[in-house]
């Protein structure tokens, strides 16, 4: 039985099905405006910088091949990474699931005596619900990424992998800061520059006085034990260099085999994610460096359902994801519903195939259907994950209603018998008598005609015409 | 059974039950080097809001003097060439400065390890002429001196010039965020002004 991410902890499961959650999101014009603007902007920026490169296709091919190789050798690469990090003065911990990881991190923080941690944005820590676990243990987690700070102060959930507060516009952000950030000038405007300046002042003192930081990692090089964090604001640099203790929580699929492999991903990620040639800051570190930065470094390797994904030969390509969010930005469904409707911290196309595999498909059965199968995500993905293939594969696996299975069996029986099939075809002509209004399908197939018109049946079937010509 | 054995066991079982079929050979048909173009470095840095100045080894000091007000306090790494610093500034060598002193300084001057023309990036590696990571993080102005010989065209070339074990900071413009309605705003944490002095 593959070990999926446990329920009751973390944020991989929603409380309602996608269609229901989406319907509510669609009725929110502010959200739709924010999302439409955001995704249109990022798509254009990303397309422009990708067009500059003559070898984007070759980089994608290399990225895909590297990730395929990583999964094929995942156990040995992780063991190599562990050895190299340990050699360089770091300590490696293994977390079988979210509860395990939360316990490890909480114990490590407790051991330092600190009651506060500063956090660099990390999807993995959102996935496992680390903030809640720390708070329950009396430790205050302070998000330092501007968007995560907005989400945290707004008592909200992230709605996008890369820009988690994309569902908020500047007026809403100003309001959140006024309400929840201590010491803010009431005359604060909603100019983005002013809002960013407020965040800078608010967090500066916290950066300088907190002894423990928690981060994620974009990549970890097995050959050298080097970790890399890609960011824009500088809060990453603050968290990775100022405190005495650094704890990094990383999904096991983020390992790459060699130092050279970074050359591919450092080109794919910034262009596919924020639409930049390179993001403002990328930090790389190996273990501990004497006299520079944290003198205690802990790497927590997180499974939490990834080994279950690996067990599915088709499904495992979802583990190639480098969390760029290009698929979210091109998806017509995501653009209209936003991330909350998916119920998981991994929304959008990649979320629709990763979340159900991490939790077991039964717990996220509606997500593989949150798609029109247009395939835009596959085109956009910098590592070439065939998301449509995965969506169809997962649709096959989710529990299906009995009535649907019965109807399919009946259709199959009919289509296997030519005379029966011809009779059925002739019978559909009776549909012409029903007139437009009557021509929906009966339950359990009413869903099909709720938003589609059935075509008008012709006067003769093809077989009849053929026989008479 | 500890978590390490549990996780590794699951992974090995997952792969054994359904072994991958591809050979794993990575096609590296992308560009691994390019024609060096210093103007491209200047243009790309400028595009991402760094300010770029051209100078020669013997005019660095006067170039830096023009960038900083008289009497400005400037943190410098212990190995920075002394001749780069103008007499108009107050030099604070980092012989173990505390964060308060570093944060209160007006500027920091460092060298670089390598620069990438295609992306407009400079990389610091913690060498004596670049210093601890904190000194180029806390002050609000960072002046980074790059020698022409340190510039490469592409990211793959940069990685061949960098030593993995050193603490590396890749800088492509001043700090910025696009989290608020995707409006790019400079200067969240990290220096809000980045000057790159390119020596040829």
Interface residues (C-beta under 8 A of the other chain):
Chain A: X2 X3 X34 X37 X38 X41 X42 X54 X55 X58 X59 X61 X62 X65 X66 X68 X69 X71 X72 X73 X74 X75 X78 X79 X88 X93 X94 X95 X96 X100 X144 X145 X146 X147 X150 X163 X164 X165 X166 X169 X170 X173 X192 X193 X195 X196 X197 X199 X200 X203 X204 X207 X208 X221 X223 X224 X226 X232 X233 X234 X235 X237 X238 X240 X241 X242 X252 X259 X260 X261 X262 X263 X264 X266 X267 X270 X274 X276 X277 X278 X279 X280 X281 X282 X283 X284 X285 X286 X287 X289 X291 X292 X293 X301 X303 X307 X308 X310 X311 X312 X313
Chain B: X2 X3 X4 X6 X7 X8 X10 X11 X12 X13 X14 X15 X17 X18 X20 X22 X24 X25 X26 X27 X28 X29 X30 X31 X32 X44 X48 X99 X100 X103 X116 X118 X119 X120 X121 X126 X132 X133 X134 X137 X155 X156 X159 X164 X165 X166 X167 X168 X169 X170 X171 X172 X173 X174 X175 X176 X177 X178 X179 X180 X181 X182 X183 X185 X186 X187 X188 X189 X190 X191
